[in-house]
Amino acid sequence: MKRRTFVTSLAIFTIAAVILSLTALSLFFKQNIVLAAIVAAVFIIVLLIIYYSLDVIRAETNKDIENSLDLTYKEVLEHCDIGILAYNENYEIDFLSDFFLKRDMDHLNEKLLNWLPELQEMLKNEANTQTVIINDEKFSVYKIDKESVLIFKNITAEYDLNKKLGDNSCVLGLISYDNYDESMMSEDDLSYVNSYIKVPVIDYFKNYQVVYKTLNNNRMLLIMNERIFRSIMNDRFSILNKVRKVSKEGNLDVTLSMAFARGSDNYEELDESVRSLLSLAQTRGGDQVVVRKIGEDATFFGGNSEAREKQNKTKVRVASNSIRDLIDKARNVIIVGHKDMDADCIGSAIAMSVIALSMNKATSIISRSGGMEPMIADVMKKYADVLERKHRFITEEEAMELLDDESLVIMVDHHSLSQSNGSDLLQKAKKIVIIDHHRRKADLEVIPMMAYVEAAASSTCEIVIEFFPYFGRRVEVSPEEANIMYLGLLIDTDHFRVRTGSRTFDVAKQLRRYGADPMLCDELSQEPYENVMQRSRIINAGKLYKNEILIAALNEGIFSRSLASQACDMMLKAKEIEAAFVICYTGKEEAMISARSKGKINVQVIMEKMHGGGHMTAAGMQTNNVSVSKLEADLFEILDAYMKGESNESNTVI
């Protein structure tokens, strides 16, 4: 472009000079035009010679510059360790720069993907950059947009340095011995724990060169780098199984809860994270490991034991005092349950309402939105006169009108926003309390002022009723209310056959004092003949998987959650069956899975992978716009991985 401009300017200058020269000569020589023409011609020839000479000189200069730049370009590529590769429409390599030839990578005319198959996504324009490893060297590969050209840059030094820095980054860990209480153990038990549990735990981490510090009798701090932690993780934290086995041999319930925080050079952040993670592991029942890289989802390992009952009245008293303070400072209380409220959900909601009313607080229960299971709906209708004189049952829309910044919203029997019958309300509420007995999710979708999640409890009714003594004689429970709460215990424990402990029976005894009638509750829990037939239909659809699991998938018909759960319980009663799953539709566009286990198979782990939850022996999930066939296929895939011995219970990937 510059050369063309120069030529044009010179041509204009020449023409102008000729015209001016002819004019000047004609005036000077007057009548002698021939002489003027000769002088002008000579002048033009001189100008052309000058122009030609300048053009030749400029061309030679440009050539010298281009040669110089060509040499510099090659030097730059070599200095920066950059290579260029070009390929054709058949992905055959047409050109390779010296960068490749010097490394004995002469793949000219070969198929690019035969040499580097990992570049397939890049060639499909699914990625612009990618890292590949060739002969122990690391290369960053960049694809030029809309061109069949790849740029390779040697990043071996940076890659190895980053890896070294990553390997040496700090990982903090915390260990807690579950169910370890010196005041409740004999000297022989303490000696057994110290010799056969604590010493092997210390030796285990010593073998990995982990720095440890005992914080108290049941807690230990671990400090290591990322490389050591990966080795421990690759071992799948085998110390969990060893402690569980040794504890069982000694007739003890002592297990390990462990937490590890990584991915930050801020030690205060790691410390805060690891303490939070250990608390999460314990609220999920203990006997497991929780790992989190800062900024990512938590990952779980273990969780192969059902949560053990903990006789800790201090914890209940502290929780009761906290709830009393929050209710006392609130303008009003709104109680929220989950969708399709069951006996435990409505029972715990009424129990929580009784507590709030005893403190003279305006209290409402959202029960007229989100649905209710047929059995408990019939009971609520039966006791409507008594209940509605004392409690206020409302819709979510009505609750929204009552909500302000001083309202206290209490979630019972759930802690997931998607399962709540007051999800819109919860998103606007400023003060939230969670009371639940399901294993806690890693990340709560709401920010509670208090979260009391006790996985060892049989039901949420059990948790709330344990609060009653700490509110004094002001708590008044009618026989009708007591029956509903008793039904919550009855249904969630399958008539006191599963997940029961001494505290469960203490609560049942307390409800008996309030007037609960076990015989009447048995009658209330009965169901119509049509339900029996539907349950039989579900059971008949069951198919055996791996000789110990029954799976009933129903592609037609709509079934209630309670029916699916009851059918699952009945399927599990077969002698050879270790776990049962029911997959069915609960609405036009809603589907669910109900899962039950005898303890050998952790159904809570399996359901978490499908974005559900629950307990080790009873769990489930619900979803929208997903077919039963798709859920069945996903379940088979997860079961295949689980049955192969995969001990990582996480629904995320590290």
Secondary structure, DSSP 4 states (H G I P E B T S, - for coil): -HHHHHHHHHHHHHHHHHHHHHHHHHHHHTT-HHHHHHHHHHHHHHHHHHHHHHHHHHHHHHHHHHHHHHHHHHHHHHHTTEEEEEE-TT-BEEEE-HHHHTTT---TTSBHHHH-GGGHHHHTTS-SEEEEEETTEEEEEEEPTTSSEEEEEE-HHHHHHHHHHHHTSEEEEEEEEET--GGGS-HHHHHHHIIIIIHHHHHHHHHTT-EEEEEETTEEEEEEEHHHHHHHHHTTTTHHHHHHHHHHHTT---EEEEEEEES-S-HHHHHHHHHHHHHHHHHTTSSEEEEEETTS-EEEEE--SPPPP---HHHHHHHHHHHHHHHHH-SEEEEE-BSSB-HHHHHHHHHHHHHHHHTT-EEEEE-SSS-B-HHHHHHHHHTHHHHHHH--EE-HHHHHHH--TTEEEEEES---GGGBTTHHHHHH-SEEEEEE-SPPPSS-SS--SEEEE-TTSS-HHHHHHTTGGGGGGG----HHHHHHHHHHHHHHTTTTTSS--HHHHHHHHHHHHHT--HHHHHHHT---HHHHHHHHHHHHTEEEETTTEEEEEEEEEE--HHHHHHHHHHHHTSTT-SEEEEEEESSSSEEEEEEEESSSS-HHHHHHHTT-EE-SSEEEEEEES--HHHHHHHHHHHHHHHHTT--B--SS--
